[in-house]
Amino acid sequence: MSSNRRSILLMLVFVGLWAAIEIIAWQVLQRYSPYQVVWTRYAVHLLLMLLVFGWREPAALVRTRRPVFHLARSMLMLGMPASWVIGMQAGLPGEVVMTVFWISPLLIVVLGRLFLRDEAPLSIWAATLVALAGSLLVHTVGPLPAPMMLAYPLAMALCFSAYVVMTRALRGEDMRANLFYTALGVFLALTPALPGLWVTPNAHDLVVMVAVGVLGYFALWALDRSTAAAPVSLAAPVAYMQIAFTFALFIGLGMMGHGMSVRRLALGLLLIVGAALYVWISESRLRLRDALATPAPH
């Protein structure tokens, strides 16, 4: 399998797990602070890594030439949910948040060009814009809020996009350190605030939170490997498949709401899936190159 297709497949794994995590986490977000759920997710992530890798080669988890860069990237994984929480508390409708957030794959292509010299062909830009149009059809939005309110979903989009680009920039580092620092920064930042937020979960909710942490680890592993395999612009249009996977899970679980135009939804999903299929089929003809276009270490 080519490195391009490996990157695409791993991005599909990432967004599929991301869709599952959102649906699973929704069960507990109604009863606990989102910050507690995020803290627990990354605590489980850290514990999992310590159990699997810590006893064998603990130094590999923290050995790095770029600790500040690692921790700065980790803060993006706190900034993303924090922007969502603050925006929702400020009264932003969820559909507005998601509509604006889904400019993030386009931002990945832009930031990759600016900071990694990722030379994406016009076909990648076109596929990303087609998938973005699909996301706009799927997320029906009413009247837009005040422009200042849009800062929160824009911050979410920028945090996610910058995280992906920074992960590509860390492809020369040990993957174990990449994943360990991602969780460590969020864990350390949220721990001082936890006593004022903590609500002891019951057994069911604890299992849900642990599941979110385990799936979250594997999702970030897949994203790390996807960005290592090819320039980030290649899989950017494929990231929109998270929307398709989410709706597939909603339908499969009987959670699909009413009031949505079936035609509009179908057209939006068709554009998203079509863009992803185009990238998969055309990957061998796409000429992608960035400043890090050397074989990634295993």
RALINDA-V545663 format. One record per residue. RES is the residue in one small letter. BURIAL is + if it has 16 or more other ideal C-beta (glycine too) atoms within 10 Angstrom, else -. D_FIRST is the distance of its C-alpha to the first C-alpha in Angstrom with 2 decimals. Layout:
res->RES burial->BURIAL d_first->D_FIRST
res->RES burial->BURIAL d_first->D_FIRST
//
This chain:
res->m burial->- d_first->0.00
res->s burial->- d_first->3.80
res->s burial->- d_first->6.57
res->n burial->+ d_first->8.25
res->r burial->+ d_first->6.53
res->r burial->+ d_first->6.61
res->s burial->+ d_first->10.11
res->i burial->+ d_first->11.00
res->l burial->+ d_first->10.33
res->l burial->+ d_first->12.26
res->m burial->+ d_first->14.87
res->l burial->+ d_first->15.33
res->v burial->+ d_first->15.96
res->f burial->+ d_first->18.35
res->v burial->+ d_first->20.29
res->g burial->+ d_first->20.50
res->l burial->+ d_first->22.04
res->w burial->+ d_first->24.16
res->a burial->+ d_first->25.59
res->a burial->+ d_first->26.44
res->i burial->+ d_first->28.04
res->e burial->- d_first->30.25
res->i burial->- d_first->31.55
res->i burial->+ d_first->32.18
res->a burial->+ d_first->33.84
res->w burial->- d_first->36.09
res->q burial->- d_first->38.00
res->v burial->+ d_first->39.36
res->l burial->- d_first->39.53
res->q burial->- d_first->42.72
res->r burial->- d_first->44.49
res->y burial->+ d_first->43.32
res->s burial->+ d_first->42.96
res->p burial->+ d_first->39.45
res->y burial->+ d_first->39.79
res->q burial->+ d_first->40.41
res->v burial->+ d_first->37.27
res->v burial->+ d_first->35.22
res->w burial->+ d_first->36.95
res->t burial->+ d_first->36.32
res->r burial->+ d_first->32.63
res->y burial->+ d_first->32.21
res->a burial->+ d_first->34.68
res->v burial->+ d_first->32.59
res->h burial->+ d_first->29.46
res->l burial->+ d_first->31.45
res->l burial->+ d_first->32.89
res->l burial->+ d_first->29.55
res->m burial->+ d_first->28.28
res->l burial->- d_first->31.60
res->l burial->- d_first->31.49
res->v burial->- d_first->27.99
res->f burial->+ d_first->27.98
res->g burial->+ d_first->31.60
res->w burial->- d_first->33.23
res->r burial->- d_first->30.87
res->e burial->- d_first->30.52
res->p burial->- d_first->32.31
res->a burial->- d_first->32.47
res->a burial->- d_first->28.69
res->l burial->+ d_first->29.16
res->v burial->- d_first->31.55
res->r burial->- d_first->30.85
res->t burial->+ d_first->30.07
res->r burial->- d_first->31.31
res->r burial->+ d_first->31.36
res->p burial->- d_first->33.18
res->v burial->- d_first->34.81
res->f burial->- d_first->31.60
res->h burial->+ d_first->30.06
res->l burial->+ d_first->33.16
res->a burial->- d_first->33.39
res->r burial->+ d_first->29.88
res->s burial->+ d_first->30.91
res->m burial->+ d_first->33.93
res->l burial->+ d_first->31.79
res->m burial->+ d_first->30.74
res->l burial->+ d_first->34.50
res->g burial->+ d_first->35.36
res->m burial->+ d_first->33.11
res->p burial->+ d_first->34.83
res->a burial->+ d_first->38.17
res->s burial->+ d_first->38.05
res->w burial->+ d_first->37.38
res->v burial->- d_first->40.26
res->i burial->- d_first->42.68
res->g burial->+ d_first->41.89
res->m burial->- d_first->42.42
res->q burial->- d_first->45.60
res->a burial->- d_first->46.82
res->g burial->- d_first->46.66
res->l burial->+ d_first->43.54
res->p burial->+ d_first->42.37
res->g burial->- d_first->38.96
res->e burial->- d_first->37.83
res->v burial->+ d_first->38.81
res->v burial->+ d_first->36.88
res->m burial->+ d_first->33.63
res->t burial->+ d_first->34.19
res->v burial->+ d_first->34.61
res->f burial->+ d_first->31.90
res->w burial->+ d_first->29.20
res->i burial->+ d_first->29.68
res->s burial->+ d_first->27.54
res->p burial->+ d_first->24.16
res->l burial->+ d_first->26.16
res->l burial->+ d_first->27.65
res->i burial->+ d_first->24.26
res->v burial->+ d_first->23.68
res->v burial->+ d_first->27.28
res->l burial->+ d_first->27.29
res->g burial->+ d_first->24.02
res->r burial->+ d_first->25.77
res->l burial->- d_first->28.98
res->f burial->+ d_first->27.92
res->l burial->+ d_first->24.55
res->r burial->- d_first->25.11
res->d burial->+ d_first->21.97
res->e burial->+ d_first->22.36
res->a burial->+ d_first->20.98
res->p burial->+ d_first->21.57
res->l burial->- d_first->24.16
res->s burial->- d_first->21.73
res->i burial->+ d_first->20.36
res->w burial->+ d_first->24.02
res->a burial->- d_first->24.86
res->a burial->+ d_first->22.15
res->t burial->+ d_first->23.34
res->l burial->+ d_first->26.93
res->v burial->+ d_first->26.37
res->a burial->+ d_first->24.89
res->l burial->+ d_first->27.80
res->a burial->+ d_first->30.20
res->g burial->+ d_first->28.79
res->s burial->+ d_first->29.44
res->l burial->+ d_first->32.96
res->l burial->+ d_first->33.63
res->v burial->+ d_first->32.54
res->h burial->+ d_first->34.67
res->t burial->- d_first->38.16
res->v burial->- d_first->40.40
res->g burial->- d_first->44.17
res->p burial->- d_first->46.34
res->l burial->- d_first->44.63
res->p burial->+ d_first->46.21
res->a burial->- d_first->47.78
res->p burial->- d_first->45.45
res->m burial->- d_first->45.93
res->m burial->+ d_first->44.51
res->l burial->+ d_first->41.19
res->a burial->- d_first->40.76
res->y burial->+ d_first->39.45
res->p burial->+ d_first->36.44
res->l burial->+ d_first->35.79
res->a burial->+ d_first->35.80
res->m burial->+ d_first->33.31
res->a burial->+ d_first->30.94
res->l burial->+ d_first->31.47
res->c burial->+ d_first->30.94
res->f burial->+ d_first->27.56
res->s burial->+ d_first->26.38
res->a burial->+ d_first->27.75
res->y burial->+ d_first->26.16
res->v burial->+ d_first->22.63
res->v burial->+ d_first->23.47
res->m burial->+ d_first->25.18
res->t burial->+ d_first->22.28
res->r burial->+ d_first->20.14
res->a burial->+ d_first->23.18
res->l burial->+ d_first->23.09
res->r burial->+ d_first->19.61
res->g burial->- d_first->21.50
res->e burial->+ d_first->23.39
res->d burial->+ d_first->22.84
res->m burial->+ d_first->20.98
res->r burial->+ d_first->23.87
res->a burial->+ d_first->26.39
res->n burial->+ d_first->24.61
res->l burial->+ d_first->24.79
res->f burial->+ d_first->28.23
res->y burial->+ d_first->29.88
res->t burial->+ d_first->28.63
res->a burial->+ d_first->30.58
res->l burial->+ d_first->33.40
res->g burial->+ d_first->34.57
res->v burial->+ d_first->34.89
res->f burial->+ d_first->36.53
res->l burial->- d_first->39.07
res->a burial->+ d_first->39.87
res->l burial->+ d_first->40.62
res->t burial->- d_first->42.40
res->p burial->- d_first->45.78
res->a burial->- d_first->45.98
res->l burial->- d_first->45.05
res->p burial->- d_first->48.60
res->g burial->- d_first->49.79
res->l burial->- d_first->46.90
res->w burial->- d_first->46.32
res->v burial->- d_first->47.07
res->t burial->- d_first->46.57
res->p burial->+ d_first->44.09
res->n burial->- d_first->44.90
res->a burial->- d_first->42.73
res->h burial->- d_first->40.71
res->d burial->+ d_first->40.03
res->l burial->- d_first->39.14
res->v burial->- d_first->36.48
res->v burial->+ d_first->35.12
res->m burial->+ d_first->35.07
res->v burial->+ d_first->33.38
res->a burial->+ d_first->30.68
res->v burial->+ d_first->30.16
res->g burial->+ d_first->29.86
res->v burial->+ d_first->27.34
res->l burial->+ d_first->25.11
res->g burial->+ d_first->25.67
res->y burial->+ d_first->24.40
res->f burial->+ d_first->21.08
res->a burial->+ d_first->20.84
res->l burial->+ d_first->21.47
res->w burial->+ d_first->19.02
res->a burial->+ d_first->16.21
res->l burial->+ d_first->17.69
res->d burial->+ d_first->17.94
res->r burial->+ d_first->14.29
res->s burial->+ d_first->13.38
res->t burial->+ d_first->15.89
res->a burial->+ d_first->14.81
res->a burial->+ d_first->11.25
res->a burial->+ d_first->12.72
res->p burial->+ d_first->16.29
res->v burial->+ d_first->17.95
res->s burial->+ d_first->18.89
res->l burial->+ d_first->15.47
res->a burial->+ d_first->15.52
res->a burial->+ d_first->19.33
res->p burial->+ d_first->19.83
res->v burial->+ d_first->17.57
res->a burial->+ d_first->20.00
res->y burial->+ d_first->22.61
res->m burial->+ d_first->20.97
res->q burial->+ d_first->23.01
res->i burial->+ d_first->25.99
res->a burial->+ d_first->24.64
res->f burial->+ d_first->23.75
res->t burial->+ d_first->27.21
res->f burial->+ d_first->29.02
res->a burial->- d_first->27.19
res->l burial->+ d_first->28.39
res->f burial->- d_first->31.83
res->i burial->- d_first->32.18
res->g burial->- d_first->30.96
res->l burial->- d_first->33.43
res->g burial->- d_first->36.22
res->m burial->- d_first->36.48
res->m burial->- d_first->36.28
res->g burial->- d_first->39.30
res->h burial->- d_first->41.64
res->g burial->- d_first->42.74
res->m burial->- d_first->39.38
res->s burial->- d_first->39.11
res->v burial->- d_first->36.73
res->r burial->- d_first->36.25
res->r burial->- d_first->35.48
res->l burial->+ d_first->33.02
res->a burial->- d_first->31.28
res->l burial->- d_first->31.06
res->g burial->+ d_first->29.77
res->l burial->+ d_first->26.98
res->l burial->- d_first->26.17
res->l burial->+ d_first->25.80
res->i burial->+ d_first->23.56
res->v burial->+ d_first->21.21
res->g burial->- d_first->21.39
res->a burial->+ d_first->20.43
res->a burial->+ d_first->17.32
res->l burial->- d_first->16.34
res->y burial->+ d_first->17.14
res->v burial->+ d_first->14.83
res->w burial->- d_first->11.85
res->i burial->- d_first->12.92
res->s burial->- d_first->13.96
res->e burial->+ d_first->11.35
res->s burial->- d_first->10.85
res->r burial->- d_first->14.66
res->l burial->+ d_first->15.38
res->r burial->- d_first->16.80
res->l burial->+ d_first->16.76
res->r burial->- d_first->18.41
res->d burial->+ d_first->20.51
res->a burial->- d_first->22.84
res->l burial->+ d_first->20.32
res->a burial->- d_first->17.62
res->t burial->- d_first->17.30
res->p burial->- d_first->14.80
res->a burial->+ d_first->15.48
res->p burial->- d_first->17.24
res->h burial->- d_first->16.02
//
